[in-house]
Amino acid sequence: MDVYGHKLKVGQWSSTTFWIFHDGDGNKSSCNTIQVGWHINPDRYGDSHTHFYTLWTRDGYETTGCFNMDCPGFIRVDGAVIAPGDAIHHVSDVPGVHAQNITLRVNKDKKTGDWWVYYGFNNIPTGVGYFPKSLFSYLAQKATRVAFGAFVRSKRSNPTPPMGSGALPNGGMGRPASFTDLRFIDHEGNSRPIMADLPKTVTDEKCHSITPIDHAECFYGGPGGCIR
């Protein structure tokens, strides 16, 4: 995925991420989730830098889980090139002709059952750390859904911030952000490209959008500016 920087204010949040789910018994409080991606969140970090982040829960974000390593959970390995919560340097220019790219991979270790996170900056991803199997109830066994995309949030009085590069796909001005080499990893560790389009959810196409998947690639983003 491309990685970008924007000047956001307190009360604004822009994120590109992917999710791994097990929906549990169907009740929200039983949903197990892992999130990995990048975000700009001045409320959390006190700056407008772009940060690599992780997030987990085993009860639908009600009482368990946390960002990064703010609570016992994610275990970073010695020598990892980055830690959850670290700023990413350097990010893509907006607008610009060269996009910086991070490669993220999450897969379940066949022996231990732990969920490993891999990160690469314009390079092959290497292990950053893992979520122990013991953190989860349902994800301790398997995942039932994956999703990827982006979201923006703002306090009610503020316009929404840019998403991705800040450019709309489908003919918008500027270079839209992209997901490339999208892949699904099965329980045996085999990886295959996602070639067919998937269902999508877009809350307001005036502000942001995403294109269909074509050969494991799609484009997304938007300038924001929506006021609710």
C-alpha positions, 0 to 999 in steps of 0.5 A: 500500500502507498503511504502518505502524509497530510497536515491534520488538526487535533480532532481529525484522523486518516487511516489506511488499514486491513482487518482480520476478523472472526465474528464469534457467535454473531454478537458484537461482543464476541468479535475478534479483530486484528488491524494493521496499517498506517494512520495520521492521528494527532489526538493519539500522538501529538503530531501530524506524522504518519505512523505504523500501527496495530490494534486488537480486540477479542470483544468487539472493542468493548473492554479488551485490546489496545493500539500498538503496545499500549497494553499487554498484547502485541510482542515486538521481536528483537531487531525489528525494523519498526515498532507499532506506533513509530512514525514512518519516514519518508512518506509520499509527496502530495502531489508527487510522481513517486509513491513510497510503499509499505508491504504488510503481511499478517499470517497465523503460524501453523505451529504456535497459532500466533498471528505474525505481522510483517512490515517492509518499506519499499522492500520485502517485509520482515517480521515485526512481532506477533499477537499471541494466540492466547489473546484471542478466543475465536481468532485463536483457531482461525479467521473467518473474514478479511477486509482492507480499505481506508477511513477518515474521522473528524469531530463534528465541527471539522471537515473530514481530512484527506483519505489516501493521497487526497485524490479521488480515483476514477479521473480525480485530480492528482494521483490516487493512492493504491493497494497493490499485490493484494494476496490471500494467505490460507491456513497452510501458508499458501499465498495467492493473488486476489484477482476478482472484485470484492464487495465494498462499502463507501459511505460518501462517494462525493468525498472518497471512493475505491475502484474495483480490484483488477489483477490484485490492485485497486485505487482509492482515496479522496480529498475529504472536506465533508461536513456532517 
